[in-house]
Amino acid sequence: MRRFPAPVTRSATRWRSLAGAAALALGACTPRPAIPTIPVVVIRDTVTLPATPPPTTTPPRPAVPDTAAFPEALLAPAVRVGLVVDSQRVEVGSTGAFTVLTQDGRTVASVPAGGTATFSGSGGTISLTTRQASGAGGPGGAGLPAPLVVRSADPHGTLLVRGAPYRGEMLVQRGPRGGLTLVNRLDMENYLLGVVPREIGRFELDIYEAIKAQAVAARTYAVAYQGRRSAQGFDVFATVEDQVYGGVAGENAVVNRAVRETAGEILAYEGRPISAYYHSTCAGYTAAIEEVWNNAPVPYLRAVRDVDPRTGEAYDRSSRLYQWTERWTQEQLVSVLNRTLADSLRGRRIGEIRDMRLLERTPSGRVRAMRIDTDAGSFTVGKDRVRWILTPARGGTLNSSKFDVQLARSGGRVTEIVATGGGWGHGIGMCQIGAMGRARAGQDYRTILRAYYQGAELQDLY
């Protein structure tokens, strides 16, 4: 018996709900105009999130789908992903033949299967050198106008960047600091095929509803932030600065099914897409946005107690970073603070840490304010910034701002600093490991999303 709700029926008008979306669909053989921004988001067909269903012992087990791209008839908006930003040189290849065109559709070069196109340039123009699979040179050019479009001869083909395959097409354009920026332009749903596997990280069928929740959150994030980085010539980075995007190489059949079953669905609040932040592990309590960043409160980004009422255990208890410990010697943390507090030190140097005290916590248990006393002065830090101040000696950032500090002393001098905490990430919005725990407890993706983004509605964008 099917234990999760059937997909919402979408009328034919749903696929036409974004004006101009057809012009953005991939695979068209005619030249494409410059990418428009989408300042207004049209939303259709509100779906009321259901009440939490009773727990089930048998999780949903969908059939494993194929891994084909979405049909071109799916009128999803285009997404521009910054793959390489401000580089002196970028190279694009393909397993099949591809074409380099100017923005107005004039063919600059046709490259056979296995060949490459290398772009370089300065000022407002680009130089192109092509090479065939045999190593022989091919057609190229100098003084070409930016941007240039690289398109596979096969509408369903992929292009290679640094050896990795990507759907859609590539734009070679001027970067904000004078270099070249390589942008992957593709439709929203095919973009998600390369995002969701990288963000959710696990593909077991017992967490299938969590994967669907991740697909909706990632789609909502991309829609809400479309045009956010327009000054750099794209919408989102392909890294943790926005959402990790790996192209075709990271695609997974189970994830593809989850993306398809939620196609076009986003979360909205008062008719607008929400800022659908998410993170790995909340250690049983997510954070309100104002606890972490210097933002005003947001109704749907509140602190949520993420505990199974049947067991009293956190839904994300299975995370390897549900609890963690970080240690520094006096010398190690002095070295760290001289780097991370450099702006506040103003040329001074810390030689000794004398004390560290937690002054205030947030309602979800995170550090709101913490005082560090040194021979170079006292410093008060807190919120998410503390993760970039107390960086581990090995590098990176502190796992979360939810921790306690203990000091070991010898003869009154601090010799070791120990942080004992829980969670991984900023803690705002959906807890990914918590969502997995909820899925295993029998919750469907709508219920999971309602739990983490309280007050938001699941709606059809297209």
Helices and strands as residue ranges (DSSP letters): G 12-16, G 21-24, E 44-47, E 78-87, E 89-93, E 98-102, E 107-111, E 116-120, E 125-131, E 141-145, E 148-152, E 159-161, E 164-166, E 169-174, E 180-187, H 188-200, G 205-207, H 208-224, G 230-232, E 236-237, G 247-250, H 253-261, E 265-269, E 272-273, E 278-279, H 289-292, E 324-329, H 330-340, H 342-345, E 353-361, E 367-374, E 377-381, G 383-385, H 386-389, E 403-410, E 413-421, E 430-431, H 432-440, H 445-452, E 457-460
